[in-house]
Amino acid sequence: MYNSFSKGINLNNQKILEIFKNHFYNSLTMLEKTIDQCPDNMWYKKHGGFPIWQQILHAAESIYYWMRINDEEYILPFEGKKVYYELNQQPVDILTKKEIEDFFNIIKFRCNDFFTSLRSIDILNKSKIEKSLTFLDIILLQIRHIQYHVGHINSILRENDLEPVQWIE
């Protein structure tokens, strides 16, 4: 059923799921800390083509989209605002730190529901959102995506002689 690498390993094991969950939440915490770490005078300024708030929103919206068990209808956050989640256009509207922080609270509830649901689902099952991906794929893709954006924002902070977000183990 699984490739030879995973023979004999029960990937539905709760201990393994907890390890993935912890790494995900450590990454999520680091992303959330970029909000506080970014000074107000840099929040709206373009860095690497986009403002820091839009970089954070891009990663956060991805979490909001993918951390669903079911194929329930997806409703874009901040409906009516032209903020462009995919970093393919310059935003017309802006989001404050408070708006992004409030969105993180919603994301945390969604992630909690996601991981709670996975307790009774094999993490190698295919997602209904994208049939080519397992739930494990989704977790690992989100960790990688979050860390990419944390690293990008940390580079901006360092270039401006500011303290980057510290690594969480």
C-alpha positions as CSV (number, residue, x, y, z in Angstrom):
1,M,0.0,0.0,0.0
2,Y,2.7,2.5,1.0
3,N,6.1,2.7,-0.7
4,S,9.0,0.7,0.7
5,F,10.2,3.6,2.8
6,S,7.1,3.5,5.0
7,K,6.8,-0.3,5.3
8,G,6.2,-1.2,8.9
9,I,5.5,2.3,9.9
10,N,2.0,3.2,11.0
11,L,1.6,6.7,9.7
12,N,-1.7,7.0,11.4
13,N,0.0,6.8,14.7
14,Q,-1.1,9.6,17.0
15,K,2.5,10.2,18.2
16,I,3.6,10.8,14.6
17,L,0.6,13.1,14.0
18,E,1.6,15.1,17.1
19,I,5.1,15.6,15.8
20,F,3.8,17.0,12.5
21,K,1.2,19.1,14.4
22,N,3.9,20.6,16.7
23,H,6.1,21.5,13.7
24,F,3.2,23.1,12.0
25,Y,2.2,25.1,15.1
26,N,5.8,26.2,15.6
27,S,5.9,27.5,12.1
28,L,2.5,29.2,12.5
29,T,3.7,30.9,15.7
30,M,6.8,32.2,13.9
31,L,4.6,33.6,11.1
32,E,2.3,35.3,13.7
33,K,5.4,36.8,15.4
34,T,6.3,38.6,12.2
35,I,3.3,40.8,12.8
36,D,4.7,42.2,16.0
37,Q,8.3,42.1,14.8
38,C,7.5,44.4,11.8
39,P,7.6,48.1,12.8
40,D,4.6,50.1,11.9
41,N,6.6,52.3,9.5
42,M,7.5,49.1,7.4
43,W,4.0,47.5,7.5
44,Y,2.7,49.2,4.4
45,K,5.9,49.8,2.5
46,K,6.9,47.5,-0.4
47,H,9.7,45.0,0.2
48,G,10.5,42.5,-2.5
49,G,7.6,43.8,-4.5
50,F,4.9,43.6,-1.9
51,P,4.2,45.0,1.5
52,I,4.9,42.8,4.5
53,W,1.3,42.6,5.5
54,Q,0.5,41.2,2.1
55,Q,3.3,38.6,2.5
56,I,1.8,37.5,5.8
57,L,-1.7,37.5,4.4
58,H,-0.6,35.3,1.5
59,A,0.8,32.7,3.8
60,A,-2.1,32.9,6.2
61,E,-4.8,32.6,3.6
62,S,-3.1,29.5,2.3
63,I,-3.4,28.0,5.7
64,Y,-7.0,29.1,5.9
65,Y,-7.7,27.4,2.5
66,W,-5.8,24.1,2.9
67,M,-6.5,23.3,6.6
68,R,-9.9,21.9,5.9
69,I,-10.9,18.3,6.0
70,N,-14.0,18.5,3.8
71,D,-14.5,20.1,0.5
72,E,-16.8,22.7,2.1
73,E,-17.4,25.9,0.2
74,Y,-14.4,28.2,0.5
75,I,-15.2,31.9,1.2
76,L,-12.3,34.3,0.8
77,P,-11.5,36.3,4.0
78,F,-11.8,40.0,3.8
79,E,-14.4,39.7,1.1
80,G,-14.9,43.0,-0.8
81,K,-11.3,44.2,-0.2
82,K,-8.9,44.1,-3.1
83,V,-5.9,42.6,-1.2
84,Y,-4.8,39.9,-3.8
85,Y,-3.8,36.8,-1.8
86,E,-1.7,35.3,-4.6
87,L,0.9,38.1,-4.7
88,N,0.1,38.6,-8.4
89,Q,-1.1,42.2,-8.1
90,Q,-0.5,45.2,-6.0
91,P,-3.3,45.6,-3.4
92,V,-5.8,48.4,-3.7
93,D,-7.0,48.1,-0.1
94,I,-4.7,47.6,2.9
95,L,-5.0,45.5,6.0
96,T,-4.0,46.7,9.5
97,K,-2.0,44.7,12.0
98,K,-5.2,44.3,14.0
99,E,-7.1,42.8,11.0
100,I,-4.3,40.3,10.3
101,E,-4.1,39.4,14.1
102,D,-7.9,38.8,14.1
103,F,-7.5,36.6,11.0
104,F,-4.9,34.6,12.8
105,N,-7.4,33.9,15.6
106,I,-9.8,32.5,13.0
107,I,-7.0,30.4,11.4
108,K,-6.0,28.9,14.8
109,F,-9.6,27.7,15.3
110,R,-9.6,26.2,11.8
111,C,-6.2,24.5,12.4
112,N,-7.4,23.1,15.7
113,D,-10.5,21.6,14.0
114,F,-8.2,20.2,11.2
115,F,-5.9,18.4,13.6
116,T,-8.7,17.3,15.9
117,S,-10.4,15.7,12.8
118,L,-7.2,14.0,11.8
119,R,-7.2,12.0,15.0
120,S,-9.7,9.7,13.4
121,I,-8.5,9.9,9.8
122,D,-5.4,8.3,8.3
123,I,-3.1,11.1,7.4
124,L,-2.2,9.3,4.2
125,N,-5.8,9.6,3.0
126,K,-6.4,11.9,0.0
127,S,-7.8,15.3,0.7
128,K,-11.2,16.2,-0.8
129,I,-9.8,19.6,-1.6
130,E,-7.1,18.3,-3.9
131,K,-7.3,14.6,-4.7
132,S,-3.6,14.3,-5.5
133,L,-2.5,15.4,-2.0
134,T,-2.8,13.5,1.3
135,F,-3.4,15.2,4.6
136,L,0.2,14.7,5.4
137,D,1.2,16.4,2.1
138,I,-1.0,19.4,3.1
139,I,0.7,19.7,6.5
140,L,4.2,19.5,5.1
141,L,3.4,21.9,2.2
142,Q,2.1,24.5,4.7
143,I,5.1,24.2,6.9
144,R,7.4,24.8,4.0
145,H,5.3,27.7,2.7
146,I,5.1,29.4,6.1
147,Q,8.8,29.0,6.6
148,Y,9.6,30.5,3.2
149,H,7.6,33.6,4.1
150,V,9.0,33.9,7.6
151,G,12.5,33.7,6.0
152,H,11.6,36.4,3.5
153,I,10.3,38.7,6.2
154,N,13.3,38.0,8.4
155,S,15.6,39.0,5.5
156,I,13.7,42.3,5.2
157,L,14.0,42.9,9.0
158,R,17.7,42.1,9.0
159,E,18.3,44.4,6.0
160,N,16.8,47.2,8.1
161,D,18.9,46.4,11.1
162,L,15.9,45.0,13.0
163,E,15.6,41.8,15.0
164,P,14.3,38.9,13.0
165,V,11.7,36.4,14.4
166,Q,13.6,33.8,16.4
167,W,13.5,30.1,15.4
168,I,11.2,28.0,17.5
169,E,12.2,24.3,18.0
